[in-house]
Amino acid sequence: MNLISTIAGIGLLVLTVGAGLSYVNPAARSVAETTAVITAGFQALSQAYQARQMTGAPAPDAAAWKSALFPAYGFEPKPPGGASWSYGDDAIGRWFCLTAAKADQVMREALDGAGRHYSATSYQVSAKCGEDAAAKSGTAAGAAGVAGDSVSATLWLSREGP
């Protein structure tokens, strides 16, 4: 009787461990690390922009924003692999953007994860920088496209309208 109970217990243990392993997301660590890099990058860019604005200087020109902010007001953050930072100033407002030319699932999840640190009106994921994804599709994820397409996350510094 003890032998049968032992074998049944081992069988249940193997079944439980095997089933539990299938629920572990192997990309979760990569997503968390990339999310942290994106969030820290947006914070560094925003802080450098705010530090410049506090001196009374006008908003940086879109063509020369890097030299206007760095190294005088902070250090330029390194973007995640395969992505690049940009700055825009148009009729809608001013923003920083992170664009990944070929976005995989890890990058898409990381961009969505970084959005949890900002309001839906100040941070949006879409196909291109400065685009109002929520107004076009109703959701940020819907506007991001499919894996492999480029995807951008825009953090609005100032904005006219909604």
Residue pairs with C-beta under 8 A, 6 or more apart in sequence:
25 31
27 105
27 106
27 109
30 106
31 106
31 109
31 110
31 113
32 113
34 80
34 106
34 107
34 110
35 109
35 110
35 113
35 114
37 77
37 78
37 79
37 80
37 110
38 80
38 98
38 110
38 111
38 113
38 114
38 153
39 114
39 117
40 77
41 77
41 78
41 79
41 85
41 98
42 96
42 98
42 114
42 117
42 118
42 155
44 74
44 75
44 76
44 77
45 69
45 77
45 85
45 87
45 96
45 155
46 96
46 155
46 157
47 73
47 74
48 69
48 70
48 73
48 74
49 60
49 69
49 73
49 96
49 157
51 73
51 74
52 60
52 68
52 69
52 72
52 73
53 59
57 68
59 89
59 94
60 68
60 69
60 87
60 89
61 68
61 89
62 87
62 88
62 89
65 87
66 76
66 87
69 76
70 76
76 85
77 85
79 85
79 98
80 98
80 100
80 107
80 110
82 100
82 101
82 102
82 107
83 98
83 99
83 100
83 101
83 107
84 98
84 99
85 96
85 97
85 98
86 96
86 97
86 98
86 99
86 129
87 94
87 95
87 96
87 97
88 94
88 95
88 97
88 129
88 130
90 130
91 160
92 130
92 132
92 159
92 160
92 161
93 156
93 157
93 158
93 159
93 160
94 156
94 157
94 158
94 159
95 129
95 130
95 154
95 155
95 156
95 157
95 159
96 154
96 155
96 157
97 129
97 130
97 152
97 153
97 154
97 155
98 111
98 152
98 153
99 128
99 129
99 150
99 151
99 152
100 107
100 111
100 150
100 151
100 152
101 150
102 148
102 149
102 150
103 111
103 144
103 145
103 147
103 148
103 149
103 150
103 151
104 147
104 148
105 147
107 151
108 125
108 141
108 144
108 147
108 151
111 125
111 144
111 151
111 153
112 125
112 140
112 141
114 123
114 153
115 123
115 124
115 125
115 140
115 153
117 123
118 155
120 134
120 140
121 134
121 156
121 159
121 162
122 155
122 156
122 159
123 153
123 154
123 155
123 156
124 131
124 132
124 133
124 134
124 140
124 143
124 153
124 154
124 156
125 133
125 140
125 141
125 143
125 144
125 151
125 152
125 153
125 154
126 132
126 133
126 136
126 140
126 143
126 144
126 151
126 152
126 154
127 133
127 143
127 144
127 145
127 149
127 150
127 151
127 152
128 150
128 152
129 152
129 154
130 154
131 143
131 152
131 154
132 162
133 139
133 140
133 142
133 143
133 144
134 140
134 143
135 162
136 143
137 143
144 151
145 151
